[in-house]
Amino acid sequence: MLLGEYPLAKNAIVDGDTIKVDGLDASLRLLGIDTEETFKSEKAWRAYEQGWERYLESEQAKTSRPLKVPTPLGMDAKHWAQEFFRGVTRVRLERDHPKEIRGRFNRHLVYVLVERDGEWVNYNVEAVRAGMSPYFTKYGYSRRFHDEFVQAEDEARAAKRGIWAEGAQCYQDYETRIAWWRGRAEFIAEFEAEAADDPALIVLTNWDAMRRLEDMLGEEVEVLGAVGDVRQGERGPKRVLLARRLFQDFPLIFWEDRVYELSGIDGYRGEYVRVRGVVTSYTDRRSGERQLQIEVRNPIQVRLPDYRPPGEPGEADEEPEAEWASEDEEAVEAPADLAPAPESMESSDSEAEDDESDDDESEDEELEDDESEDSESEADESKAEPEAESIDPSIPLPLILP
């Protein structure tokens, strides 16, 4: 599972879960952790200056989903990471699974290890042990270090470190988040266990997913993917995109609104679902681009998880720090005239003032609406696809696929 050993980049520590190395074609996403956001602008600091409780209340009023906003614990996680990597020049990067190589934004999915006293120490696990993050299972359990993550979180909770400390200025709903993440992880694990013995079950985030779907053209498969954008042209079908890679999502074609509504998929935006159907292909008449797809003509083709995601039905995760900063803006420390911050937020002396900004999209942004994708081809598709036979609402839908 070794990706390689690489030198840390200059100003390598962007935040608690964003580390930069030299020698790779893309940045990293650290598995099993999700530290809180750092402050990226003076505007964010000024909002926090109005008072912690007021700050949280104001931000939560903008969404029914769990918050992804800058917090003092996010700054603590960055400073803790700087201390962890002090004196380190090279790190070892390891993968979790041979088929899970890159995330939606092409980032390498890795554990970061450093050598100490002749042994390799897993930064991801140690961040959880320090209370800088819970064991983050939103995108599945760790296949290699699950027990280590569980033990590390138990230790951090017992010692009341970081996010588990009384009065810590961090997200206040971790128990809700963890229950939600575990529901997702169980759903993923169940599918992966079945897929191990069935080649017709395909995880869309696997690197070879599209090749396998191509091999199954004209045959029935079942796919696992997270519900992303939903698109409806003036004519033609509704297209539900299952997230895979940016601009490479896998479309589900719903010809009838009634089938879409009965499937319940709209209430699971951003969540993993299982969809069964025959793999077909469609070639855009104008662009000539060919895509694989599954047509959903019966709601029983869609299998939803047995939990309800937090927030209003159909509302996906908000984009982290969308209001506070663009991706290219640098992270900033507190303005000199800011009201005194908690002692734990004071920066280490070694922190570089010109620290690089976090230009790596958070994984919670991975299901954002990519409005620029296929805008012309979508319009053309609605004209090119044949009209589907209408479903009579008075006739019960069949219990088997057509």
Number of C-alpha atoms within 10 A of each C-alpha: 12 12 14 12 17 16 15 18 14 13 17 18 26 22 26 27 26 21 23 22 22 15 13 12 10 15 21 24 26 22 23 26 24 25 25 27 24 26 25 23 21 17 14 21 22 15 16 21 16 11 11 15 10 13 17 19 10 12 13 15 10 10 15 15 17 17 22 20 24 22 24 23 25 27 26 24 27 27 23 20 23 23 15 14 17 10 8 14 13 17 21 19 22 18 22 19 14 10 13 17 18 20 19 19 20 16 19 23 21 24 24 22 20 19 13 9 6 7 9 13 16 18 20 24 26 21 28 30 25 22 25 31 28 29 29 21 23 23 18 18 23 18 11 12 15 15 11 17 24 15 15 21 24 17 16 23 19 11 14 15 18 25 27 21 15 9 9 16 18 22 19 15 10 15 10 12 20 16 15 17 20 19 20 23 19 16 20 22 15 10 18 16 10 13 17 11 9 12 12 18 23 24 22 22 22 17 17 13 17 19 9 17 24 15 11 16 15 13 13 15 20 23 22 23 22 23 28 26 20 15 16 14 15 9 14 22 23 20 22 23 21 28 26 25 18 15 13 14 24 24 22 21 19 23 23 18 12 16 19 21 13 13 19 15 21 17 19 23 22 24 24 23 22 21 22 21 22 18 19 17 14 14 15 18 14 12 11 10 11 11 16 17 21 21 20 24 22 23 21 18 19 19 17 19 16 9 13 14 24 16 14 13 15 16 17 26 22 19 18 19 20 12 11 18 18 14 15 12 14 19 21 19 18 20 12 7 6 12 14 11 12 10 7 14 19 15 16 13 7 10 15 11 11 10 16 19 19 21 14 19 17 18 18 17 17 21 25 16 13 13 9 8 13 14 12 12 18 17 17 18 20 18 16 17 16 11 12 12 8 9 15 9 8 6 7 8 15 11 10 8 14 7
